Amino acid sequence: MAIKKLAMANIVCHREGLDELLRDMILLEKSEFIDTFLEINEGEFSIGISEEHADEILDMEDIVSLKENKEIKQYIQKLEVTLKGMQYTPKLHKNHMKGSHHFEVIKAEIDDLSCKFENLTEEVSHITARLKSLDEIQYIERLKNIDVDIGRLIKMNYFTMKFGYLTREKARKISQNQENIKAIVLHIGTHDEKEFYIILSPKSLDIEIGRILRSTNFMEIVIDESYWGTPKEMLEKIDLDTQRYKERLKEIQETTKKDIEAHSESMDRLYSKLIMERKIDQVRVKVGVTQSFAYISAWIPESKLDHYNKAFTQHQDTLVAYKKADEVSVTIPVPTRIENNSFFRPFEMLVNMYGVPSHDEIDPTVFFGIAYMFLFGAMFGDFGQGFLITLAGWFLQKKVNPQFCGILMRIGMGSMIFGIFYDSFFGYEHVISTLIPLNIYLRPMDNINLILFLAILAGLVLVYISYGYSVVNKYRAGDLEEGAFGRNGINGIVLLSSVLLLVYKQVANVAWIPIFPISLVILLCVVLLVIKHPLASWIQKKEHLYEEPPGEYYIESGFNLFETFLSLLSNSASFIRVGAFALNHVGLFIAFHTLADMTGTLGGNVIMFIIGNVIIIGLEGLVVFIQGLRLFYYELFSKYYTGEGVLFAPDKI
């Protein structure tokens, strides 16, 4: 449950074996290829200097990049057109992608397949296009009661008649400016999100009207002369041809069914290999080559090096050298490979919304997951509603975003847990305590002050944990200034603790807390905050104590000091909203219960019960969801989490 280490692999292979090596690495699905020239230009590409590597090293003087093979895209389109004409959806099989195969052979097979079914696919494409055009002129049904020959209207000498459609947005603009258009604009109906019109205008204005219609993206429908007649006659011809085309399409499908069964494996194989070729081509442009050798750079998980070494041994004369992430040039960003167990994995989505953790940071996902479930549950504590949220997440996880649904399931569990302690079941108290008679219940409305106090206390615990994360992250980054003397480092922890002790002494009137020593500690913390940069520079024996004029530095430090004390107050007080929302949650239930009692009937009670729960789950649930994110993003993440990393994105199919 952490950020996993990556290694940079520099690989040299014979050029003729490049595609096969890339294919094997892609199928392992754990390599992120980078532009090899980033390593070479920095002088970082390393395979070890020895006599046996002399040819590979000397050959690098003539290294060039490979170009994209545009034929691959063309042949994918060609195969897809053929398969679409056969009404067949190909399946990807990784077994077909393995082994040695060449693009020229794949091209020949696709040409043969396309040629064999060319007439069939052309006829299917023709029929499909005709059916689409016939469907577009079905709108003529709106005019079926008009006994006028449409053909005669189209062939008028002094007027031009156009049929076509607009999007709803463009249609709205036409209607708003209709008085400025020197034409009769007749809206004849709506079909499939399209607004259909007949435009009648003098031929002398064809250029002007054409310009106006083009500005609105008017899509003209040209009616074939064979369908001209009265609207009723046109509809009869359209229905007759539509039926005929559908029957022919059905005949073709039945005829080709046996051909598809006979060639399905071959088509799947061709499609799978072609998709692999496209992926290889996308990677190939990042590779450097000479006349004899190919040079590859890729990020590989350190834990998977044995798998890759085994794969490399199958490729003769392949040289591989590994480097740790901190040995790679700083100009090459190190991606972040995150691995969390299935329970916390959905929360990665919310963490990455703020920013991806850097490769040398602590992954905050587990802390975020536990704390976010706690915060949501504390603000939205109800067993019944939490169960519905969990059920909704489980039911929708295969239909919508599975990560978001996973979050719903987990925060629903948090709501259920707090619902038990709050003794709340769909807003009704004393239901759970009646079934489970234990002395564990803390009803918010009966313990308002305690709820608010516990909310602030819980917030302080989370803030201290954030400070701990910050110190570790700063230590890992070698940032002495912020880690030791900064407001989010050790100095910040001491300052917050001292201020809290003074506040506690004033509020609780405790005599054993000495004011003078604590005041001295606060003063020392303030001094360290002001001089943190020159002090850290002096300790690290840097050449210059300041990176800017001292006057500017101390003015900026003064403002930062003011912001520090302001944030100490706001960070601590901000968590009171957790208790406030817990009380608000109960208050909303009370309001709906009151409205239900006012109806005076069982039916009214049931209706208000349903409406109340729907509104509370939908509206308040969303507000609480956002407030939980706000607390994390602004009060916690801002202390220790930079989120400036780049996700590890292995190249795979």
MARTI-445346 format. One line per 10 residues: number of its first residue (from 1); their letters; for each residue y, z, x of C-alpha. Coordinates in Angstrom, 1 decimal, padded with zeros to 4 digits, m for minus. Each point is the difference from the previous one (the first is absolute). Last residue first. Layout:
<pts>
NUM> a> Y,Z,X; ... $
</pts>
This chain:
<pts>
653> ikdpaflvge> m003.0,m025.2,m003.0; 001.0,002.2,002.9; 002.8,000.5,002.4; 000.6,003.7,000.4; 003.3,001.3,m001.4; 000.9,003.3,001.8; 003.1,001.2,m001.9; 003.3,m000.1,001.8; 001.8,003.3,000.9; 003.5,001.2,m000.7 $
643> gtyyksfley> m000.9,002.8,m002.4; 002.3,002.5,001.6; m001.6,003.2,m001.3; 001.1,003.5,001.1; 002.9,001.4,m001.9; 000.8,m003.0,m002.3; m003.6,000.1,m001.2; 000.5,003.5,m001.6; 003.2,000.3,m002.0; 000.9,m003.7,m000.6 $
633> yflrlgqifv> m003.3,m001.9,m000.3; m002.1,002.9,m001.2; 002.3,001.6,m002.5; 000.9,m003.5,m001.3; m003.6,m001.0,m000.4; m000.7,003.1,m002.1; 003.1,m000.7,m002.1; m001.2,m003.6,m000.6; m003.4,001.2,m001.4; 001.8,002.7,m002.0 $
623> vlgelgiiiv> 002.2,m002.6,m001.6; m002.9,m002.2,m000.8; m002.0,002.8,m001.5; 003.0,001.0,m002.0; 000.3,m003.4,m001.6; m003.6,m001.1,m000.6; m001.9,003.2,m000.2; 002.7,001.8,m001.9; 000.7,m002.9,m002.3; m003.7,m000.5,m000.8 $
613> ngiifmivng> m000.6,003.7,m000.4; 002.9,000.4,m002.4; m000.9,m003.0,m002.1; m003.7,001.1,m000.4; 000.9,003.6,m000.9; 002.8,m001.2,m002.3; m002.4,m002.2,m001.8; m002.6,002.8,m000.3; 002.5,002.5,m001.3; 001.4,m002.5,m002.5 $
603> gltgtmdalt> m003.5,m000.7,m001.3; m000.6,003.8,m000.4; 003.2,000.4,m001.9; 003.1,002.2,000.3; 002.0,m002.6,001.9; 002.1,002.8,001.5; m003.0,001.4,001.8; m000.5,m003.3,001.8; 003.6,000.0,001.1; m000.3,003.5,001.4 $
593> hfaiflgvhn> m003.2,m001.0,001.8; 001.9,m002.9,001.4; 002.7,002.2,001.4; m002.4,002.6,001.3; m001.9,m002.7,001.8; 003.3,m001.2,001.6; 000.7,003.5,001.1; m003.4,000.4,001.7; 000.6,m003.0,002.2; 003.6,001.1,000.6 $
583> lafagvrifs> m001.3,003.3,001.4; m002.3,m001.8,002.5; 002.9,m002.4,000.7; 002.2,002.9,000.9; m002.7,001.6,002.2; m000.3,m003.2,002.1; 003.8,m000.5,m000.2; 000.3,003.2,002.1; m001.3,m002.1,002.8; 003.5,m001.3,000.8 $
573> asnsllslft> 001.3,003.5,000.8; m001.8,000.2,003.3; 000.9,m003.5,001.1; 003.5,000.3,m001.3; 000.9,003.1,001.9; m001.5,m001.0,003.3; 001.4,m003.5,m000.5; 003.6,001.3,m000.2; m000.6,002.1,003.1; m001.1,m003.1,001.9 $
563> eflnfgseiy> 002.7,m002.2,m001.4; 002.7,002.3,001.4; m001.7,000.0,003.4; m000.3,m003.8,m000.1; 003.8,m000.2,m000.6; 000.6,002.3,003.0; m002.5,m001.9,002.1; 001.9,m003.3,m000.7; 003.3,001.6,001.3; m002.0,001.4,003.0 $
553> yegppeeylh> m001.3,m003.5,000.9; 003.3,m001.7,m000.5; 001.7,002.4,002.4; m002.9,m000.2,002.6; 000.4,m003.9,000.2; m003.3,m001.6,m000.7; m003.6,000.1,001.4; 000.6,003.5,001.3; m001.8,002.0,002.7; m000.3,m003.0,002.3 $
543> ekkqiwsalp> m002.6,m000.4,002.8; m002.8,001.7,m001.9; m001.6,003.1,001.3; m002.2,000.6,m003.0; 001.5,003.5,m000.4; 003.5,m001.3,000.5; m000.5,m002.8,m002.5; m001.4,002.5,m002.5; 003.0,002.3,000.4; 002.4,m003.0,m000.2 $
533> hkivllvvcl> m001.5,m001.1,m003.3; m000.6,003.5,m001.6; 003.5,001.3,000.7; 001.2,000.4,m003.7; m003.4,000.8,m001.4; m000.7,002.5,002.8; 003.4,001.7,m000.8; m001.0,000.3,m003.7; m003.4,001.4,000.9; 001.7,002.6,002.3 $
523> livlsipfip> 002.4,001.0,m002.9; m003.0,000.3,m002.4; m001.8,002.2,002.5; 003.1,002.2,000.5; 000.3,000.4,m003.8; m003.6,001.1,m000.1; 000.6,002.6,002.7; 003.1,001.3,m001.9; m001.4,000.1,m003.6; m003.0,002.2,000.5 $
513> iwavnavqky> m002.7,m000.2,m002.7; m001.3,003.5,m000.8; 002.7,000.7,m002.6; m001.1,m002.4,m002.7; 002.6,m000.7,m002.7; m002.3,m002.5,m001.7; 002.6,m002.8,m000.4; 002.0,000.8,003.2; m003.0,000.6,002.2; m001.8,m003.0,m001.4 $
503> vlllvssllv> 003.0,m002.2,000.8; 000.1,001.3,003.5; m003.7,m000.5,000.5; 000.3,m003.6,m001.4; 002.7,m000.8,002.5; m002.1,001.2,002.9; m003.1,m001.9,m001.2; 002.1,m003.2,m000.4; 001.5,000.4,003.5; m003.3,000.7,001.6 $
493> ignignrgfa> m001.7,m003.0,m001.6; 003.0,m002.2,000.9; m000.2,001.0,003.7; m003.7,m000.8,000.0; 000.8,m003.6,m001.2; 001.6,m001.4,m003.1; 003.5,001.2,000.9; m000.5,m001.2,003.6; m000.4,002.3,003.0; m003.8,m000.2,000.8 $
483> geeldgaryk> m001.4,m003.1,m001.6; 003.4,m001.7,m000.4; 001.1,000.1,003.7; m003.5,000.2,001.5; m001.0,m003.4,m001.5; m003.3,m000.8,001.8; m001.2,m002.0,m003.0; m003.1,002.2,m000.3; 002.2,003.1,000.2; 002.4,m001.4,m002.6 $
473> nvvsygysiy> m003.0,m000.7,m002.4; m001.3,003.5,000.6; 003.4,001.6,m000.7; 000.5,m002.1,m003.1; m003.4,000.8,m001.5; 000.8,003.7,000.4; 003.4,m000.4,m001.6; m001.7,m001.7,m002.9; m002.4,002.9,m000.4; 003.1,002.3,m000.1 $
463> vlvlgalial> 001.5,m002.1,m002.7; m003.2,000.1,m002.0; m000.1,003.8,000.2; 003.7,000.1,m001.0; m000.7,m002.2,m003.1; m002.8,002.3,m001.1; 002.4,003.0,000.3; 002.7,m001.9,m002.0; m002.5,m000.8,m002.7; m001.4,003.5,000.0 $
453> flilnindmp> 003.5,001.4,m000.6; 000.6,m002.4,m002.9; m003.4,000.9,m001.6; 000.6,003.8,000.5; 003.4,m000.2,m001.6; m001.4,m001.9,m003.1; m003.1,002.1,m000.5; m000.8,m000.1,m003.7; 001.3,m003.6,m000.4; m002.1,m001.1,003.0 $
443> rlyinlpilt> m003.3,001.5,m001.1; m001.8,001.4,003.0; m003.7,000.5,m000.8; m002.6,001.6,002.3; m001.1,003.1,m001.9; m003.1,m001.6,m001.4; m001.1,m000.7,m003.6; m001.3,m003.5,000.4; m000.3,m001.5,m003.6; 002.9,002.0,m001.3 $
433> sivheygffs> 002.0,m000.5,003.2; m000.5,m003.7,m000.3; 001.4,m000.1,m003.6; 002.7,002.6,000.6; 002.7,m002.6,000.3; 000.2,m003.3,m001.8; 001.9,m002.7,001.8; m002.9,m002.5,000.2; m002.0,002.9,001.5; 002.2,002.5,001.9 $
423> dyfigfimsg> m001.2,003.3,001.5; 002.4,m000.4,002.9; m002.8,000.7,002.4; m002.3,m002.5,m001.7; 002.8,m002.6,m000.3; 000.6,000.5,003.8; m003.6,m001.3,000.6; 000.3,m002.8,m002.6; 003.3,m001.2,001.4; m001.4,m000.2,003.5 $
413> mgirmligcf> m003.0,m001.9,m001.4; 002.5,m002.4,m001.6; 001.7,m000.4,003.4; m003.4,m001.1,001.3; m000.9,m002.5,m002.7; 003.5,m001.5,m000.1; m000.1,m000.5,003.8; m003.3,m001.8,m000.3; 001.6,m002.2,m002.7; 002.8,m000.8,002.5 $
403> qpnvkkqlfw> m002.5,m001.0,002.6; m002.2,m002.0,m002.4; 003.0,m002.2,m001.1; m001.1,m001.3,m003.4; m003.2,m000.8,m001.8; m002.7,001.8,002.1; 002.0,003.3,000.3; 001.0,m000.1,m003.7; m002.6,002.3,m001.5; 000.0,002.5,002.9 $
393> galtilfgqg> 003.8,000.2,000.1; 000.2,000.4,m003.8; m002.6,002.7,000.0; 001.9,001.9,002.7; 003.2,m000.3,m002.0; m001.8,001.1,m003.2; m001.5,003.0,001.8; 003.4,001.0,001.3; 001.3,m000.1,m003.6; m002.7,002.3,m001.2 $
383> fdgfmagflf> 000.2,002.5,003.0; 003.8,000.2,000.0; 002.1,000.7,003.1; 002.6,m002.7,000.6; 002.4,001.6,002.5; m002.7,002.1,001.8; m002.5,m002.8,m000.2; 002.4,m002.6,001.4; 000.9,002.3,002.9; m003.5,001.0,000.8 $
373> myaigffvtp> m001.4,m003.6,m000.2; 002.9,m001.0,002.3; m000.8,002.8,002.4; m003.6,m000.9,000.4; 000.6,m003.8,000.3; 003.0,000.3,002.2; m001.8,002.3,002.5; m002.9,m002.4,000.0; 002.2,m003.1,000.4; 002.3,001.4,002.7 $
363> diedhspvgy> m001.6,m001.9,002.9; 001.2,001.7,003.1; 002.1,m002.4,002.1; m000.9,m002.0,003.1; m001.1,m003.2,m001.9; 003.2,000.1,m002.1; m000.4,001.0,m003.6; 000.7,m002.7,m002.5; 003.1,000.5,m002.0; 001.3,001.6,m003.3 $
353> mnvlmefprf> m002.1,m002.3,m002.2; m002.7,000.5,002.7; m000.4,003.6,m001.0; m000.3,m000.9,m003.7; m002.7,m002.6,000.7; m001.8,002.3,002.4; m000.5,002.4,m002.9; m002.9,m002.1,m001.2; m002.0,000.8,003.2; 000.0,003.8,m000.6 $
343> fsnneirtpv> m003.3,000.2,m001.9; m001.7,m002.9,001.7; 000.4,001.4,003.5; 002.9,m001.0,002.1; 000.1,m002.6,002.8; 003.3,m001.4,001.1; 000.4,m002.6,002.8; 003.6,m000.2,001.1; 001.1,m003.1,001.8; 001.4,000.2,003.6 $
333> pitvsvedak> 003.2,m002.1,000.3; 000.1,m002.3,003.1; 003.4,000.4,001.8; m001.2,003.4,001.2; m002.5,m001.7,002.3; m003.6,001.3,m000.5; m001.2,002.9,002.1; 000.8,002.5,m002.8; m002.4,m001.9,m002.4; m002.9,000.3,002.4 $
323> kyavltdqhq> m001.1,m003.1,001.8; m003.2,m002.0,m000.1; m001.2,m002.9,002.2; m002.4,m002.7,m001.2; m001.5,m003.0,001.8; m002.3,m002.4,m001.8; m002.4,m001.9,002.3; m002.6,m000.6,m002.7; 000.8,001.1,m003.6; m002.8,002.3,m001.3 $
313> tfaknyhdlk> 001.2,002.8,002.3; 003.4,m000.1,m001.9; m001.7,001.2,m003.3; m001.6,003.0,001.7; 003.3,000.8,001.6; 001.6,m000.3,m003.4; m002.3,002.5,m001.7; 000.4,002.4,003.0; 003.8,m000.2,m000.3; m000.1,001.1,m003.6 $
303> sepiwasiya> 001.3,003.6,000.4; 002.9,m001.3,002.2; 001.2,m002.1,m003.0; 000.9,m003.6,001.2; 003.4,m001.5,000.4; m000.2,m003.6,001.2; 001.0,m002.3,002.9; m001.8,m003.3,000.6; 000.0,m002.4,003.0; m001.9,m003.3,m000.2 $
293> fsqtvgvkvr> m001.4,m001.8,003.1; m000.7,m003.4,001.4; 003.0,m002.3,m000.7; 002.2,003.0,m000.6; 000.4,002.0,m003.1; 002.1,002.8,m001.6; m001.0,001.4,m003.3; 002.4,000.9,m002.9; m000.4,m003.5,m001.6; m003.7,000.6,000.0 $
283> vqdikremil> 000.2,002.9,m002.4; 001.3,m002.0,m003.0; m002.5,m002.8,001.0; m002.9,002.5,000.0; 001.1,001.0,m003.5; 000.0,m003.6,m001.2; m003.3,m000.6,001.6; m001.5,003.0,m001.8; 001.3,m001.4,m003.3; m001.6,m003.3,000.9 $
273> ksylrdmses> m003.3,001.7,000.8; m000.1,001.8,m003.3; 000.9,m003.1,m002.0; m002.6,m002.1,001.7; m002.7,002.6,m000.5; 000.9,000.6,m003.6; 000.0,m003.7,m000.6; m003.5,m000.4,001.6; m001.3,003.0,m002.0; 001.3,m001.5,m003.2 $
263> haeidkktte> m001.3,m003.5,000.7; m003.1,m000.1,m002.2; 001.4,002.3,m002.7; 003.2,m002.0,000.0; m001.9,m003.3,m000.4; m002.0,001.5,m002.8; 003.1,001.1,m001.9; 001.7,m003.3,000.7; m001.2,m001.8,m003.1; 000.7,003.0,m002.2 $
253> qieklrekyr> 003.5,000.4,001.3; 000.6,m003.8,m000.3; m001.1,000.1,m003.6; 002.3,003.0,m000.8; 002.9,m001.9,001.5; m000.8,m003.0,m002.1; m000.1,002.2,m003.1; 003.3,001.5,000.9; 001.6,m003.4,000.6; m001.2,m001.3,m003.4 $
243> qtdldikelm> 001.2,003.2,m001.8; 003.5,m000.4,001.6; 000.0,m003.7,m000.8; m000.6,000.6,m003.7; 002.4,002.9,m000.2; 002.8,m002.0,001.7; m000.6,m003.0,m002.2; 000.1,002.1,m003.2; 003.1,001.8,001.3; 001.8,m003.2,000.6 $
233> ekptgwysed> m000.7,m001.3,m003.5; 001.5,003.2,m001.5; 003.0,m000.2,002.4; 000.6,m003.6,m001.1; m001.0,m002.6,002.6; m000.2,m000.2,003.7; m003.2,001.2,001.6; m000.9,m003.1,001.9; 003.6,m000.1,001.3; m000.7,003.0,002.2 $
223> iviemfntsr> 002.4,002.8,m000.6; 002.1,001.0,003.0; 000.6,003.7,000.1; 003.3,001.0,001.7; 000.2,003.3,001.9; 003.6,001.2,m000.2; 000.8,001.9,003.2; 003.3,001.2,m001.5; 002.1,m001.9,002.6; m002.2,m003.1,m000.5 $
213> lirgieidls> 000.9,000.1,m003.7; 003.7,000.0,000.7; m000.3,m002.9,002.5; m002.1,m002.0,m002.4; 002.6,000.6,m002.8; 002.8,m001.3,002.3; m002.0,m003.1,001.1; m001.3,m000.8,m003.5; 003.5,000.3,m001.6; 000.3,m003.7,m000.9 $
203> kpsliiyfek> m003.5,000.2,m001.4; 001.3,002.3,m002.8; m002.0,003.3,m000.2; m003.0,001.5,m001.7; m001.9,002.9,001.7; m003.2,001.2,m001.7; m000.9,003.5,001.2; m003.0,002.2,000.8; 000.4,003.6,001.3; m002.8,001.0,002.3 $
193> edhtgihlvi> m001.8,003.4,000.3; m003.3,m001.6,m001.1; 001.5,m001.8,m003.0; 003.3,000.4,m001.7; 001.5,m002.3,m002.6; 002.1,m003.0,m001.1; 003.4,000.8,001.5; 002.2,m003.0,m000.8; 002.9,m000.7,002.4; 002.2,m002.8,m001.3 $
183> akineqnqsi> 002.2,m001.2,002.9; 003.4,000.3,001.5; m000.7,003.4,001.6; 003.0,002.4,000.1; m000.8,001.5,m003.5; m003.5,000.8,001.2; 001.2,002.3,002.7; m001.7,003.3,m001.1; m003.0,m001.9,m001.4; m000.5,m001.8,003.3 $
173> krakertlyg> 000.3,003.2,002.0; m002.6,001.7,m002.2; m002.4,m003.0,000.5; 000.4,000.5,003.7; m001.3,003.6,m000.2; m002.7,m000.9,m002.5; m001.3,m002.8,002.3; 000.7,m003.5,m001.2; m002.0,m002.7,m001.7; m000.1,m003.7,m000.6 $
163> fkmtfynmki> 000.6,m003.0,m002.3; 002.9,m002.4,000.6; 001.7,m002.4,m002.4; 002.6,m002.4,001.2; 002.3,m001.7,m002.4; 001.6,m003.5,m000.2; m003.0,m002.3,000.0; m002.6,002.3,m001.5; m003.5,m000.3,001.6; m000.8,003.8,m000.1 $
153> lrgidvdink> 001.0,000.2,m003.7; m002.3,m003.0,m000.8; m002.9,001.6,001.8; 000.5,003.3,m001.9; m000.7,m001.8,m003.3; 001.6,002.2,m002.7; m001.8,001.8,m002.9; 001.0,003.6,001.0; m002.6,002.5,m001.2; m001.8,m000.1,003.3 $
143> lreiyqiedl> 003.1,001.0,002.0; m001.2,003.4,001.3; m003.3,m001.7,000.7; 001.8,m001.9,002.7; m000.5,003.1,002.1; m003.4,m001.3,000.8; 001.7,m002.2,002.6; m000.7,002.4,002.9; m003.7,000.3,m001.0; m000.4,m003.7,000.3 $
133> sklratihsv> 001.5,000.1,003.5; m002.4,002.7,001.0; m003.0,m001.7,m001.5; 001.0,m003.2,001.9; 000.3,001.8,003.3; m003.4,001.7,m000.5; m001.6,m003.4,m000.9; 001.5,m001.7,003.1; m001.1,002.9,002.3; m003.5,m000.1,m001.5 $
123> eetlnefkcs> m000.1,m003.8,000.4; 001.1,000.2,003.6; m002.4,002.8,000.7; m002.9,m002.0,m001.3; 000.9,m003.2,001.8; 000.4,001.9,003.3; m003.3,002.0,m000.3; m001.9,m001.6,002.8; 003.2,m000.8,001.9; 001.1,003.6,m000.1 $
113> lddieakive> m003.3,001.2,001.2; m000.2,m002.5,002.8; 003.5,000.7,001.1; m000.7,003.8,m000.1; m003.1,m000.6,002.2; 002.0,m002.0,002.5; 002.8,002.5,000.2; m002.5,002.9,000.6; m001.5,m002.0,002.9; 003.4,m000.5,001.5 $
103> fhhsgkmhnk> 000.8,003.7,m000.4; m002.9,001.1,002.1; m002.7,002.6,m000.7; m001.6,002.7,002.1; m001.3,003.1,m001.7; 001.4,002.1,m002.7; 002.2,m001.1,m002.9; m002.9,m000.8,m002.3; m001.2,003.6,000.2; 003.5,001.0,m001.0 $
93> hlkptyqmgk> m000.4,m001.4,m003.4; 003.0,m001.1,m002.0; m000.8,m001.3,m003.5; 001.2,m003.3,m001.4; 001.3,m000.4,m003.5; m001.4,m003.2,m001.6; 001.5,m002.0,m002.8; m001.0,m003.2,001.8; 003.5,m001.2,000.1; 001.1,003.4,001.3 $
83> ltvelkqiyq> m002.6,m000.4,002.8; 001.3,m003.4,001.0; 003.6,001.2,m000.1; m000.9,003.2,002.0; m001.8,m002.1,002.6; 003.1,m002.3,000.5; 002.3,003.0,000.1; m002.1,001.7,002.7; m000.1,m003.3,001.8; 003.7,m000.3,000.2 $
73> kiekneklsv> 000.4,003.6,001.1; m002.4,m000.6,002.9; 001.6,m003.3,000.9; 003.2,001.9,001.0; m001.6,001.3,003.1; 002.6,002.4,001.4; 000.9,m000.4,003.6; m001.4,001.8,003.0; 002.1,001.8,002.6; 000.3,m001.0,003.6 $
63> idemdlieda> m001.2,001.4,003.3; 000.4,m002.0,003.2; 000.6,003.0,002.4; m002.9,001.8,m001.7; m002.5,m002.1,001.9; 000.5,002.1,003.1; m001.1,003.2,m001.8; m003.1,m001.6,m001.7; m001.1,m001.7,003.2; 000.4,003.1,002.1 $
53> heesigisfe> m002.0,002.3,m002.2; m003.0,000.1,002.3; 002.3,000.7,002.9; 001.5,003.1,m001.6; 003.1,001.0,m002.0; m000.8,001.6,m003.3; 000.3,m001.6,m003.4; 003.7,001.0,m000.6; 002.6,m001.6,m002.2; 003.0,002.3,000.5 $
43> genielftdi> 002.3,m002.3,001.9; 002.6,000.3,m002.8; m000.3,m003.7,m000.7; m003.8,000.2,000.0; m000.2,002.9,m002.5; 002.5,m001.5,m002.5; m001.6,m003.4,000.8; m003.3,001.2,m001.5; 001.6,000.1,m003.5; m001.8,002.8,m001.7 $
33> feskellimd> m003.5,000.2,m001.6; m000.9,002.9,m002.1; m003.7,000.7,000.4; m002.2,002.2,m002.3; m001.5,m002.5,m002.4; m003.3,m000.6,002.0; 000.0,m003.4,m001.6; 003.3,m000.8,001.6; m001.3,000.9,003.4; m003.1,m002.3,m000.4 $
23> rlledlgerh> 002.1,m002.9,m001.2; 002.5,000.5,002.9; m002.9,m000.3,002.5; m001.4,m003.1,m001.7; 003.4,m001.6,m000.1; 000.6,000.7,003.7; m003.3,m001.2,001.5; 001.3,m003.4,001.1; 003.0,001.7,001.6; m002.1,002.2,002.2 $
13> cvinamalkk> 000.8,003.7,m000.5; 002.7,002.4,001.0; 000.7,003.2,m001.9; 002.7,002.6,000.2; m000.8,002.9,m002.4; 002.7,002.4,m000.9; m001.4,003.3,m001.2; 000.6,001.9,m003.2; m000.2,003.7,m000.8; m000.6,001.3,m003.5 $
3> iam> 002.7,001.6,m002.1; m001.6,002.9,m001.8; m002.5,001.1,m002.6 $
</pts>
